[in-house]
Amino acid sequence: MDMAWLTTLQNSQWQGRGELWLDPEGNEAQHYDCSLVIEKDNIQYSWQWEGKTQQGRYLFDNTLNKKSASWSDSWHQPEPVDCKSVVDTGCLFSLFNAYKVPSNPDWGWRSQLSQRPSQELILQMTNITPWGEEGRAVRMVFNRI
């Protein structure tokens, strides 16, 4: 996982708007305010849901022999989970983790951070069924402050 961008964007703060899709068809988004802070080895984000602030974090370990990341979110995933890096995506980072669903094979969750030519940051999260169908779950669009 090439993390040179993390050094470039270190100590930056971002604000924006987010979308959360909860309907099964993925056609109706709930909108909210969100923010993002990029630090030396982690990215922290916050977002509003039903009047409560939710917090999320990606923690990167890029030591010589261990290149990994973990993710947590107070609403989505309160306990940190280990994530695998997905390479050659064009994103700043793309991470994948599998999670258990009772009486079903594991489902997947992909998180990606991208930067548009306009310099906006886009944090997207996608839910992936065991049969490979992808459903949008979260998109946050940030501008640097």
N, CA, C and O atoms as a GROMACS GRO file, in nm:
protein
  580
    1MET      N    1   0.086  -0.117   0.000
    1MET     CA    2   0.000   0.000   0.000
    1MET      C    3   0.090   0.123   0.000
    1MET      O    4   0.162   0.148   0.097
    2ASP      N    5   0.087   0.200  -0.107
    2ASP     CA    6   0.167   0.322  -0.118
    2ASP      C    7   0.095   0.433  -0.043
    2ASP      O    8  -0.016   0.472  -0.079
    3MET      N    9   0.159   0.484   0.060
    3MET     CA   10   0.094   0.583   0.144
    3MET      C   11   0.160   0.721   0.132
    3MET      O   12   0.148   0.802   0.224
    4ALA      N   13   0.229   0.749   0.022
    4ALA     CA   14   0.294   0.879   0.004
    4ALA      C   15   0.193   0.992   0.014
    4ALA      O   16   0.225   1.099   0.066
    5TRP      N   17   0.072   0.973  -0.034
    5TRP     CA   18  -0.032   1.076  -0.029
    5TRP      C   19  -0.064   1.115   0.114
    5TRP      O   20  -0.101   1.229   0.140
    6LEU      N   21  -0.050   1.019   0.208
    6LEU     CA   22  -0.081   1.047   0.349
    6LEU      C   23   0.012   1.154   0.404
    6LEU      O   24  -0.030   1.241   0.480
    7THR      N   25   0.139   1.148   0.365
    7THR     CA   26   0.234   1.250   0.407
    7THR      C   27   0.200   1.384   0.345
    7THR      O   28   0.206   1.488   0.412
    8THR      N   29   0.162   1.383   0.218
    8THR     CA   30   0.127   1.507   0.147
    8THR      C   31   0.006   1.575   0.209
    8THR      O   32   0.003   1.698   0.220
    9LEU      N   33  -0.093   1.498   0.250
    9LEU     CA   34  -0.217   1.554   0.305
    9LEU      C   35  -0.219   1.558   0.458
    9LEU      O   36  -0.320   1.596   0.517
   10GLN      N   37  -0.110   1.518   0.521
   10GLN     CA   38  -0.103   1.513   0.666
   10GLN      C   39  -0.139   1.648   0.728
   10GLN      O   40  -0.104   1.753   0.676
   11ASN      N   41  -0.210   1.642   0.839
   11ASN     CA   42  -0.254   1.760   0.916
   11ASN      C   43  -0.352   1.848   0.839
   11ASN      O   44  -0.358   1.968   0.862
   12SER      N   45  -0.429   1.789   0.749
   12SER     CA   46  -0.530   1.866   0.677
   12SER      C   47  -0.669   1.836   0.733
   12SER      O   48  -0.694   1.728   0.787
   13GLN      N   49  -0.758   1.933   0.720
   13GLN     CA   50  -0.895   1.920   0.766
   13GLN      C   51  -0.990   1.946   0.650
   13GLN      O   52  -0.963   2.029   0.563
   14TRP      N   53  -1.101   1.873   0.650
   14TRP     CA   54  -1.195   1.876   0.539
   14TRP      C   55  -1.338   1.879   0.593
   14TRP      O   56  -1.366   1.824   0.699
   15GLN      N   57  -1.427   1.944   0.519
   15GLN     CA   58  -1.569   1.945   0.551
   15GLN      C   59  -1.649   1.910   0.427
   15GLN      O   60  -1.604   1.932   0.315
   16GLY      N   61  -1.769   1.855   0.449
   16GLY     CA   62  -1.850   1.823   0.332
   16GLY      C   63  -1.989   1.775   0.365
   16GLY      O   64  -2.042   1.798   0.473
   17ARG      N   65  -2.044   1.708   0.265
   17ARG     CA   66  -2.178   1.650   0.275
   17ARG      C   67  -2.167   1.502   0.242
   17ARG      O   68  -2.085   1.459   0.161
   18GLY      N   69  -2.252   1.425   0.307
   18GLY     CA   70  -2.251   1.281   0.286
   18GLY      C   71  -2.387   1.227   0.250
   18GLY      O   72  -2.490   1.292   0.266
   19GLU      N   73  -2.384   1.104   0.201
   19GLU     CA   74  -2.505   1.031   0.163
   19GLU      C   75  -2.498   0.891   0.222
   19GLU      O   76  -2.394   0.826   0.217
   20LEU      N   77  -2.608   0.846   0.278
   20LEU     CA   78  -2.619   0.712   0.334
   20LEU      C   79  -2.740   0.645   0.271
   20LEU      O   80  -2.851   0.698   0.275
   21TRP      N   81  -2.718   0.528   0.211
   21TRP     CA   82  -2.825   0.453   0.147
   21TRP      C   83  -2.864   0.338   0.237
   21TRP      O   84  -2.783   0.249   0.264
   22LEU      N   85  -2.989   0.339   0.284
   22LEU     CA   86  -3.038   0.232   0.370
   22LEU      C   87  -3.147   0.149   0.304
   22LEU      O   88  -3.175   0.038   0.348
   23ASP      N   89  -3.208   0.202   0.198
   23ASP     CA   90  -3.314   0.126   0.132
   23ASP      C   91  -3.252   0.011   0.052
   23ASP      O   92  -3.144   0.028  -0.005
   24PRO      N   93  -3.318  -0.104   0.047
   24PRO     CA   94  -3.261  -0.222  -0.019
   24PRO      C   95  -3.222  -0.201  -0.165
   24PRO      O   96  -3.127  -0.262  -0.212
   25GLU      N   97  -3.294  -0.116  -0.238
   25GLU     CA   98  -3.263  -0.092  -0.378
   25GLU      C   99  -3.150   0.009  -0.398
   25GLU      O  100  -3.096   0.020  -0.507
   26GLY      N  101  -3.114   0.083  -0.293
   26GLY     CA  102  -3.006   0.181  -0.303
   26GLY      C  103  -3.044   0.303  -0.385
   26GLY      O  104  -2.958   0.361  -0.451
   27ASN      N  105  -3.172   0.342  -0.382
   27ASN     CA  106  -3.217   0.454  -0.463
   27ASN      C  107  -3.241   0.582  -0.383
   27ASN      O  108  -3.247   0.691  -0.441
   28GLU      N  109  -3.256   0.570  -0.251
   28GLU     CA  110  -3.289   0.686  -0.169
   28GLU      C  111  -3.177   0.711  -0.068
   28GLU      O  112  -3.149   0.628   0.018
   29ALA      N  113  -3.115   0.827  -0.081
   29ALA     CA  114  -3.004   0.862   0.008
   29ALA      C  115  -3.052   0.955   0.119
   29ALA      O  116  -3.133   1.044   0.097
   30GLN      N  117  -2.999   0.932   0.238
   30GLN     CA  118  -3.015   1.024   0.350
   30GLN      C  119  -2.892   1.114   0.348
   30GLN      O  120  -2.781   1.065   0.332
   31HIS      N  121  -2.910   1.246   0.364
   31HIS     CA  122  -2.799   1.341   0.353
   31HIS      C  123  -2.760   1.393   0.492
   31HIS      O  124  -2.844   1.403   0.581
   32TYR      N  125  -2.632   1.426   0.507
   32TYR     CA  126  -2.582   1.473   0.636
   32TYR      C  127  -2.453   1.553   0.616
   32TYR      O  128  -2.389   1.544   0.511
   33ASP      N  129  -2.416   1.630   0.718
   33ASP     CA  130  -2.287   1.701   0.720
   33ASP      C  131  -2.180   1.606   0.770
   33ASP      O  132  -2.208   1.516   0.850
   34CYS      N  133  -2.058   1.625   0.722
   34CYS     CA  134  -1.948   1.538   0.765
   34CYS      C  135  -1.816   1.616   0.763
   34CYS      O  136  -1.806   1.722   0.701
   35SER      N  137  -1.717   1.562   0.831
   35SER     CA  138  -1.583   1.622   0.834
   35SER      C  139  -1.479   1.511   0.834
   35SER      O  140  -1.509   1.396   0.865
   36LEU      N  141  -1.356   1.548   0.799
   36LEU     CA  142  -1.247   1.452   0.787
   36LEU      C  143  -1.118   1.520   0.831
   36LEU      O  144  -1.095   1.636   0.798
   37VAL      N  145  -1.035   1.448   0.905
   37VAL     CA  146  -0.904   1.496   0.947
   37VAL      C  147  -0.802   1.389   0.908
   37VAL      O  148  -0.820   1.271   0.940
   38ILE      N  149  -0.696   1.430   0.841
   38ILE     CA  150  -0.590   1.337   0.802
   38ILE      C  151  -0.468   1.365   0.889
   38ILE      O  152  -0.418   1.478   0.892
   39GLU      N  153  -0.422   1.264   0.960
   39GLU     CA  154  -0.306   1.276   1.048
   39GLU      C  155  -0.196   1.184   0.998
   39GLU      O  156  -0.208   1.124   0.891
   40LYS      N  157  -0.090   1.171   1.074
   40LYS     CA  158   0.030   1.097   1.031
   40LYS      C  159   0.000   0.952   0.990
   40LYS      O  160   0.046   0.907   0.886
   41ASP      N  161  -0.076   0.882   1.071
   41ASP     CA  162  -0.100   0.740   1.043
   41ASP      C  163  -0.248   0.704   1.048
   41ASP      O  164  -0.283   0.586   1.056
   42ASN      N  165  -0.334   0.804   1.044
   42ASN     CA  166  -0.476   0.772   1.049
   42ASN      C  167  -0.561   0.881   0.987
   42ASN      O  168  -0.518   0.995   0.970
   43ILE      N  169  -0.682   0.842   0.955
   43ILE     CA  170  -0.783   0.933   0.903
   43ILE      C  171  -0.904   0.918   0.994
   43ILE      O  172  -0.950   0.806   1.020
   44GLN      N  173  -0.953   1.030   1.042
   44GLN     CA  174  -1.071   1.029   1.126
   44GLN      C  175  -1.181   1.108   1.057
   44GLN      O  176  -1.156   1.215   1.001
   45TYR      N  177  -1.301   1.055   1.062
   45TYR     CA  178  -1.414   1.126   1.002
   45TYR      C  179  -1.529   1.128   1.102
   45TYR      O  180  -1.539   1.043   1.190
   46SER      N  181  -1.616   1.227   1.086
   46SER     CA  182  -1.737   1.234   1.168
   46SER      C  183  -1.853   1.267   1.075
   46SER      O  184  -1.836   1.329   0.971
   47TRP      N  185  -1.971   1.224   1.116
   47TRP     CA  186  -2.091   1.247   1.038
   47TRP      C  187  -2.211   1.249   1.132
   47TRP      O  188  -2.206   1.196   1.243
   48GLN      N  189  -2.316   1.309   1.086
   48GLN     CA  190  -2.437   1.325   1.167
   48GLN      C  191  -2.543   1.224   1.124
   48GLN      O  192  -2.568   1.206   1.005
   49TRP      N  193  -2.605   1.160   1.222
   49TRP     CA  194  -2.716   1.070   1.191
   49TRP      C  195  -2.821   1.083   1.301
   49TRP      O  196  -2.793   1.057   1.418
   50GLU      N  197  -2.941   1.124   1.262
   50GLU     CA  198  -3.053   1.140   1.352
   50GLU      C  199  -3.015   1.221   1.476
   50GLU      O  200  -3.048   1.184   1.589
   51GLY      N  201  -2.946   1.332   1.453
   51GLY     CA  202  -2.910   1.424   1.560
   51GLY      C  203  -2.790   1.385   1.643
   51GLY      O  204  -2.755   1.456   1.738
   52LYS      N  205  -2.726   1.273   1.610
   52LYS     CA  206  -2.608   1.228   1.686
   52LYS      C  207  -2.485   1.229   1.597
   52LYS      O  208  -2.492   1.194   1.479
   53THR      N  209  -2.372   1.269   1.655
   53THR     CA  210  -2.246   1.265   1.583
   53THR      C  211  -2.189   1.125   1.589
   53THR      O  212  -2.176   1.067   1.697
   54GLN      N  213  -2.154   1.070   1.474
   54GLN     CA  214  -2.090   0.940   1.462
   54GLN      C  215  -1.943   0.963   1.426
   54GLN      O  216  -1.910   1.060   1.358
   55GLN      N  217  -1.855   0.874   1.471
   55GLN     CA  218  -1.711   0.886   1.447
   55GLN      C  219  -1.659   0.761   1.378
   55GLN      O  220  -1.700   0.649   1.410
   56GLY      N  221  -1.567   0.779   1.284
   56GLY     CA  222  -1.501   0.667   1.218
   56GLY      C  223  -1.352   0.691   1.208
   56GLY      O  224  -1.306   0.805   1.218
   57ARG      N  225  -1.278   0.583   1.188
   57ARG     CA  226  -1.132   0.596   1.183
   57ARG      C  227  -1.071   0.484   1.101
   57ARG      O  228  -1.110   0.367   1.111
   58TYR      N  229  -0.974   0.522   1.018
   58TYR     CA  230  -0.885   0.428   0.950
   58TYR      C  231  -0.748   0.446   1.012
   58TYR      O  232  -0.696   0.558   1.015
   59LEU      N  233  -0.690   0.339   1.061
   59LEU     CA  234  -0.558   0.344   1.122
   59LEU      C  235  -0.464   0.261   1.036
   59LEU      O  236  -0.488   0.143   1.011
   60PHE      N  237  -0.356   0.324   0.989
   60PHE     CA  238  -0.261   0.260   0.899
   60PHE      C  239  -0.133   0.223   0.972
   60PHE      O  240  -0.080   0.303   1.050
   61ASP      N  241  -0.084   0.102   0.949
   61ASP     CA  242   0.045   0.057   1.001
   61ASP      C  243   0.133   0.026   0.880
   61ASP      O  244   0.117  -0.078   0.815
   62ASN      N  245   0.225   0.116   0.851
   62ASN     CA  246   0.312   0.099   0.734
   62ASN      C  247   0.456   0.078   0.773
   62ASN      O  248   0.548   0.128   0.707
   63THR      N  249   0.477   0.005   0.881
   63THR     CA  250   0.613  -0.029   0.918
   63THR      C  251   0.672  -0.119   0.810
   63THR      O  252   0.600  -0.170   0.724
   64LEU      N  253   0.801  -0.139   0.814
   64LEU     CA  254   0.873  -0.208   0.708
   64LEU      C  255   0.812  -0.344   0.672
   64LEU      O  256   0.795  -0.374   0.554
   65ASN      N  257   0.780  -0.424   0.771
   65ASN     CA  258   0.733  -0.560   0.743
   65ASN      C  259   0.582  -0.577   0.756
   65ASN      O  260   0.530  -0.686   0.733
   66LYS      N  261   0.512  -0.472   0.792
   66LYS     CA  262   0.368  -0.485   0.812
   66LYS      C  263   0.298  -0.365   0.750
   66LYS      O  264   0.308  -0.254   0.802
   67LYS      N  265   0.228  -0.387   0.642
   67LYS     CA  266   0.151  -0.280   0.578
   67LYS      C  267   0.006  -0.322   0.585
   67LYS      O  268  -0.040  -0.408   0.510
   68SER      N  269  -0.066  -0.259   0.677
   68SER     CA  270  -0.204  -0.298   0.699
   68SER      C  271  -0.285  -0.178   0.745
   68SER      O  272  -0.232  -0.068   0.763
   69ALA      N  273  -0.414  -0.200   0.763
   69ALA     CA  274  -0.503  -0.095   0.811
   69ALA      C  275  -0.616  -0.158   0.891
   69ALA      O  276  -0.650  -0.275   0.872
   70SER      N  277  -0.673  -0.079   0.980
   70SER     CA  278  -0.794  -0.120   1.049
   70SER      C  279  -0.897  -0.008   1.033
   70SER      O  280  -0.863   0.106   1.004
   71TRP      N  281  -1.023  -0.045   1.052
   71TRP     CA  282  -1.132   0.051   1.037
   71TRP      C  283  -1.233   0.030   1.148
   71TRP      O  284  -1.261  -0.083   1.188
   72SER      N  285  -1.287   0.140   1.196
   72SER     CA  286  -1.398   0.136   1.290
   72SER      C  287  -1.489   0.255   1.262
   72SER      O  288  -1.446   0.356   1.208
   73ASP      N  289  -1.616   0.241   1.301
   73ASP     CA  290  -1.714   0.347   1.287
   73ASP      C  291  -1.818   0.325   1.397
   73ASP      O  292  -1.871   0.215   1.412
   74SER      N  293  -1.848   0.429   1.472
   74SER     CA  294  -1.936   0.414   1.586
   74SER      C  295  -2.076   0.365   1.547
   74SER      O  296  -2.146   0.309   1.632
   75TRP      N  297  -2.118   0.384   1.424
   75TRP     CA  298  -2.250   0.339   1.380
   75TRP      C  299  -2.240   0.211   1.297
   75TRP      O  300  -2.319   0.119   1.317
   76HIS      N  301  -2.145   0.205   1.205
   76HIS     CA  302  -2.130   0.090   1.115
   76HIS      C  303  -2.058  -0.028   1.181
   76HIS      O  304  -2.103  -0.142   1.173
   77GLN      N  305  -1.946   0.003   1.247
   77GLN     CA  306  -1.854  -0.101   1.292
   77GLN      C  307  -1.781  -0.051   1.417
   77GLN      O  308  -1.668  -0.003   1.406
   78PRO      N  309  -1.842  -0.062   1.536
   78PRO     CA  310  -1.781  -0.003   1.655
   78PRO      C  311  -1.648  -0.066   1.697
   78PRO      O  312  -1.563   0.002   1.753
   79GLU      N  313  -1.630  -0.194   1.672
   79GLU     CA  314  -1.502  -0.259   1.706
   79GLU      C  315  -1.412  -0.256   1.583
   79GLU      O  316  -1.456  -0.290   1.473
   80PRO      N  317  -1.284  -0.216   1.598
   80PRO     CA  318  -1.194  -0.212   1.482
   80PRO      C  319  -1.182  -0.349   1.415
   80PRO      O  320  -1.174  -0.452   1.482
   81VAL      N  321  -1.180  -0.348   1.281
   81VAL     CA  322  -1.159  -0.470   1.203
   81VAL      C  323  -1.037  -0.451   1.113
   81VAL      O  324  -1.010  -0.341   1.066
   82ASP      N  325  -0.965  -0.560   1.091
   82ASP     CA  326  -0.851  -0.556   1.000
   82ASP      C  327  -0.902  -0.554   0.857
   82ASP      O  328  -0.999  -0.621   0.823
   83CYS      N  329  -0.834  -0.476   0.774
   83CYS     CA  330  -0.872  -0.462   0.633
   83CYS      C  331  -0.756  -0.501   0.543
   83CYS      O  332  -0.639  -0.481   0.578
   84LYS      N  333  -0.788  -0.557   0.429
   84LYS     CA  334  -0.688  -0.588   0.327
   84LYS      C  335  -0.683  -0.473   0.227
   84LYS      O  336  -0.786  -0.415   0.192
   85SER      N  337  -0.564  -0.441   0.183
   85SER     CA  338  -0.547  -0.338   0.082
   85SER      C  339  -0.582  -0.394  -0.055
   85SER      O  340  -0.542  -0.505  -0.090
   86VAL      N  341  -0.658  -0.318  -0.132
   86VAL     CA  342  -0.691  -0.353  -0.269
   86VAL      C  343  -0.602  -0.264  -0.357
   86VAL      O  344  -0.608  -0.142  -0.346
   87VAL      N  345  -0.522  -0.324  -0.443
   87VAL     CA  346  -0.424  -0.248  -0.520
   87VAL      C  347  -0.476  -0.213  -0.659
   87VAL      O  348  -0.574  -0.269  -0.707
   88ASP      N  349  -0.406  -0.119  -0.721
   88ASP     CA  350  -0.432  -0.079  -0.860
   88ASP      C  351  -0.576  -0.033  -0.884
   88ASP      O  352  -0.639  -0.073  -0.981
   89THR      N  353  -0.626   0.051  -0.794
   89THR     CA  354  -0.763   0.100  -0.807
   89THR      C  355  -0.769   0.245  -0.854
   89THR      O  356  -0.875   0.292  -0.894
   90GLY      N  357  -0.657   0.316  -0.849
   90GLY     CA  358  -0.656   0.458  -0.881
   90GLY      C  359  -0.695   0.544  -0.762
   90GLY      O  360  -0.694   0.667  -0.772
   91CYS      N  361  -0.728   0.482  -0.651
   91CYS     CA  362  -0.770   0.554  -0.530
   91CYS      C  363  -0.648   0.586  -0.443
   91CYS      O  364  -0.541   0.528  -0.461
   92LEU      N  365  -0.665   0.678  -0.350
   92LEU     CA  366  -0.561   0.702  -0.250
   92LEU      C  367  -0.546   0.577  -0.165
   92LEU      O  368  -0.434   0.534  -0.135
   93PHE      N  369  -0.659   0.519  -0.125
   93PHE     CA  370  -0.657   0.386  -0.065
   93PHE      C  371  -0.787   0.315  -0.098
   93PHE      O  372  -0.890   0.378  -0.119
   94SER      N  373  -0.780   0.184  -0.101
   94SER     CA  374  -0.896   0.098  -0.117
   94SER      C  375  -0.876  -0.020  -0.022
   94SER      O  376  -0.777  -0.092  -0.033
   95LEU      N  377  -0.970  -0.039   0.069
   95LEU     CA  378  -0.960  -0.142   0.171
   95LEU      C  379  -1.082  -0.233   0.167
   95LEU      O  380  -1.192  -0.190   0.133
   96PHE      N  381  -1.061  -0.360   0.202
   96PHE     CA  382  -1.169  -0.458   0.202
   96PHE      C  383  -1.166  -0.536   0.331
   96PHE      O  384  -1.059  -0.573   0.381
   97ASN      N  385  -1.284  -0.561   0.386
   97ASN     CA  386  -1.296  -0.656   0.496
   97ASN      C  387  -1.423  -0.737   0.477
   97ASN      O  388  -1.520  -0.690   0.417
   98ALA      N  389  -1.423  -0.858   0.529
   98ALA     CA  390  -1.539  -0.945   0.524
   98ALA      C  391  -1.606  -0.944   0.661
   98ALA      O  392  -1.539  -0.928   0.763
   99TYR      N  393  -1.739  -0.961   0.660
   99TYR     CA  394  -1.808  -0.966   0.788
   99TYR      C  395  -1.914  -1.076   0.784
   99TYR      O  396  -1.965  -1.113   0.678
  100LYS      N  397  -1.946  -1.127   0.901
  100LYS     CA  398  -2.039  -1.238   0.916
  100LYS      C  399  -2.184  -1.189   0.909
  100LYS      O  400  -2.218  -1.084   0.963
  101VAL      N  401  -2.266  -1.268   0.843
  101VAL     CA  402  -2.411  -1.248   0.840
  101VAL      C  403  -2.472  -1.382   0.882
  101VAL      O  404  -2.443  -1.484   0.819
  102PRO      N  405  -2.554  -1.384   0.988
  102PRO     CA  406  -2.609  -1.512   1.034
  102PRO      C  407  -2.677  -1.590   0.921
  102PRO      O  408  -2.751  -1.534   0.840
  103SER      N  409  -2.650  -1.721   0.918
  103SER     CA  410  -2.709  -1.815   0.821
  103SER      C  411  -2.678  -1.780   0.676
  103SER      O  412  -2.755  -1.816   0.587
  104ASN      N  413  -2.566  -1.711   0.651
  104ASN     CA  414  -2.525  -1.673   0.516
  104ASN      C  415  -2.373  -1.682   0.505
  104ASN      O  416  -2.304  -1.680   0.607
  105PRO      N  417  -2.321  -1.691   0.384
  105PRO     CA  418  -2.176  -1.674   0.368
  105PRO      C  419  -2.136  -1.531   0.405
  105PRO      O  420  -2.221  -1.443   0.413
  106ASP      N  421  -2.007  -1.509   0.426
  106ASP     CA  422  -1.957  -1.376   0.460
  106ASP      C  423  -1.992  -1.275   0.352
  106ASP      O  424  -1.994  -1.308   0.233
  107TRP      N  425  -2.020  -1.153   0.393
  107TRP     CA  426  -2.040  -1.040   0.303
  107TRP      C  427  -1.912  -0.957   0.304
  107TRP      O  428  -1.826  -0.977   0.390
  108GLY      N  429  -1.900  -0.865   0.210
  108GLY     CA  430  -1.782  -0.781   0.202
  108GLY      C  431  -1.816  -0.634   0.220
  108GLY      O  432  -1.929  -0.591   0.196
  109TRP      N  433  -1.716  -0.558   0.261
  109TRP     CA  434  -1.729  -0.413   0.279
  109TRP      C  435  -1.602  -0.351   0.223
  109TRP      O  436  -1.492  -0.384   0.265
  110ARG      N  437  -1.619  -0.260   0.128
  110ARG     CA  438  -1.504  -0.192   0.069
  110ARG      C  439  -1.512  -0.044   0.101
  110ARG      O  440  -1.617   0.018   0.087
  111SER      N  441  -1.400   0.012   0.145
  111SER     CA  442  -1.387   0.156   0.170
  111SER      C  443  -1.281   0.210   0.076
  111SER      O  444  -1.174   0.150   0.060
  112GLN      N  445  -1.309   0.323   0.014
  112GLN     CA  446  -1.213   0.385  -0.079
  112GLN      C  447  -1.209   0.534  -0.055
  112GLN      O  448  -1.311   0.598  -0.031
  113LEU      N  449  -1.088   0.589  -0.061
  113LEU     CA  450  -1.070   0.733  -0.057
  113LEU      C  451  -1.005   0.774  -0.189
  113LEU      O  452  -0.900   0.723  -0.226
  114SER      N  453  -1.071   0.866  -0.259
  114SER     CA  454  -1.023   0.913  -0.389
  114SER      C  455  -1.010   1.064  -0.384
  114SER      O  456  -1.068   1.131  -0.299
  115GLN      N  457  -0.931   1.118  -0.478
  115GLN     CA  458  -0.921   1.263  -0.492
  115GLN      C  459  -0.953   1.300  -0.636
  115GLN      O  460  -0.887   1.254  -0.729
  116ARG      N  461  -1.054   1.383  -0.652
  116ARG     CA  462  -1.095   1.429  -0.785
  116ARG      C  463  -0.994   1.531  -0.838
  116ARG      O  464  -0.919   1.589  -0.761
  117PRO      N  465  -0.991   1.553  -0.969
  117PRO     CA  466  -0.905   1.657  -1.025
  117PRO      C  467  -0.933   1.795  -0.964
  117PRO      O  468  -0.845   1.881  -0.962
  118SER      N  469  -1.055   1.816  -0.914
  118SER     CA  470  -1.092   1.942  -0.848
  118SER      C  471  -1.036   1.951  -0.706
  118SER      O  472  -1.054   2.053  -0.638
  119GLN      N  473  -0.967   1.845  -0.660
  119GLN     CA  474  -0.903   1.833  -0.528
  119GLN      C  475  -0.999   1.791  -0.418
  119GLN      O  476  -0.955   1.773  -0.304
  120GLU      N  477  -1.128   1.774  -0.446
  120GLU     CA  478  -1.220   1.721  -0.346
  120GLU      C  479  -1.178   1.579  -0.311
  120GLU      O  480  -1.129   1.505  -0.396
  121LEU      N  481  -1.199   1.541  -0.186
  121LEU     CA  482  -1.180   1.402  -0.144
  121LEU      C  483  -1.316   1.333  -0.140
  121LEU      O  484  -1.415   1.392  -0.098
  122ILE      N  485  -1.318   1.208  -0.184
  122ILE     CA  486  -1.441   1.129  -0.186
  122ILE      C  487  -1.416   1.002  -0.106
  122ILE      O  488  -1.330   0.921  -0.142
  123LEU      N  489  -1.490   0.983   0.002
  123LEU     CA  490  -1.485   0.860   0.080
  123LEU      C  491  -1.612   0.782   0.047
  123LEU      O  492  -1.723   0.828   0.072
  124GLN      N  493  -1.593   0.662  -0.008
  124GLN     CA  494  -1.705   0.576  -0.046
  124GLN      C  495  -1.695   0.443   0.026
  124GLN      O  496  -1.585   0.390   0.048
  125MET      N  497  -1.810   0.389   0.063
  125MET     CA  498  -1.817   0.256   0.125
  125MET      C  499  -1.922   0.177   0.050
  125MET      O  500  -2.032   0.226   0.022
  126THR      N  501  -1.886   0.054   0.017
  126THR     CA  502  -1.972  -0.030  -0.065
  126THR      C  503  -1.993  -0.164   0.004
  126THR      O  504  -1.898  -0.224   0.055
  127ASN      N  505  -2.116  -0.210   0.006
  127ASN     CA  506  -2.151  -0.340   0.061
  127ASN      C  507  -2.149  -0.442  -0.053
  127ASN      O  508  -2.201  -0.414  -0.161
  128ILE      N  509  -2.089  -0.559  -0.031
  128ILE     CA  510  -2.074  -0.658  -0.137
  128ILE      C  511  -2.134  -0.791  -0.091
  128ILE      O  512  -2.093  -0.847   0.011
  129THR      N  513  -2.231  -0.840  -0.167
  129THR     CA  514  -2.297  -0.966  -0.133
  129THR      C  515  -2.202  -1.085  -0.160
  129THR      O  516  -2.103  -1.069  -0.231
  130PRO      N  517  -2.233  -1.201  -0.103
  130PRO     CA  518  -2.151  -1.320  -0.130
  130PRO      C  519  -2.149  -1.359  -0.278
  130PRO      O  520  -2.056  -1.425  -0.323
  131TRP      N  521  -2.250  -1.319  -0.354
  131TRP     CA  522  -2.256  -1.352  -0.497
  131TRP      C  523  -2.197  -1.242  -0.584
  131TRP      O  524  -2.203  -1.249  -0.706
  132GLY      N  525  -2.138  -1.137  -0.520
  132GLY     CA  526  -2.063  -1.036  -0.594
  132GLY      C  527  -2.137  -0.909  -0.630
  132GLY      O  528  -2.079  -0.819  -0.691
  133GLU      N  529  -2.263  -0.898  -0.592
  133GLU     CA  530  -2.338  -0.776  -0.621
  133GLU      C  531  -2.295  -0.665  -0.525
  133GLU      O  532  -2.285  -0.687  -0.404
  134GLU      N  533  -2.270  -0.546  -0.580
  134GLU     CA  534  -2.224  -0.434  -0.499
  134GLU      C  535  -2.336  -0.333  -0.481
  134GLU      O  536  -2.407  -0.300  -0.575
  135GLY      N  537  -2.350  -0.285  -0.359
  135GLY     CA  538  -2.452  -0.185  -0.329
  135GLY      C  539  -2.389  -0.066  -0.259
  135GLY      O  540  -2.313  -0.081  -0.164
  136ARG      N  541  -2.421   0.054  -0.308
  136ARG     CA  542  -2.365   0.172  -0.244
  136ARG      C  543  -2.421   0.184  -0.104
  136ARG      O  544  -2.538   0.156  -0.078
  137ALA      N  545  -2.334   0.224  -0.013
  137ALA     CA  546  -2.374   0.239   0.127
  137ALA      C  547  -2.349   0.383   0.175
  137ALA      O  548  -2.437   0.445   0.234
  138VAL      N  549  -2.229   0.435   0.148
  138VAL     CA  550  -2.189   0.567   0.197
  138VAL      C  551  -2.108   0.638   0.091
  138VAL      O  552  -2.027   0.577   0.022
  139ARG      N  553  -2.131   0.768   0.077
  139ARG     CA  554  -2.041   0.854   0.000
  139ARG      C  555  -2.034   0.987   0.071
  139ARG      O  556  -2.136   1.048   0.103
  140MET      N  557  -1.911   1.031   0.096
  140MET     CA  558  -1.886   1.161   0.158
  140MET      C  559  -1.796   1.240   0.063
  140MET      O  560  -1.694   1.190   0.016
  141VAL      N  561  -1.834   1.364   0.036
  141VAL     CA  562  -1.758   1.451  -0.053
  141VAL      C  563  -1.706   1.568   0.032
  141VAL      O  564  -1.784   1.641   0.093
  142PHE      N  565  -1.572   1.584   0.034
  142PHE     CA  566  -1.507   1.681   0.122
  142PHE      C  567  -1.430   1.787   0.044
  142PHE      O  568  -1.370   1.760  -0.060
  143ASN      N  569  -1.433   1.909   0.098
  143ASN     CA  570  -1.346   2.017   0.051
  143ASN      C  571  -1.253   2.057   0.165
  143ASN      O  572  -1.293   2.056   0.282
  144ARG      N  573  -1.131   2.090   0.131
  144ARG     CA  574  -1.030   2.128   0.231
  144ARG      C  575  -1.067   2.261   0.294
  144ARG      O  576  -1.112   2.354   0.226
  145ILE      N  577  -1.047   2.271   0.426
  145ILE     CA  578  -1.073   2.398   0.496
  145ILE      C  579  -0.943   2.457   0.549
  145ILE      O  580  -0.944   2.564   0.610
   0.00000   0.00000   0.00000
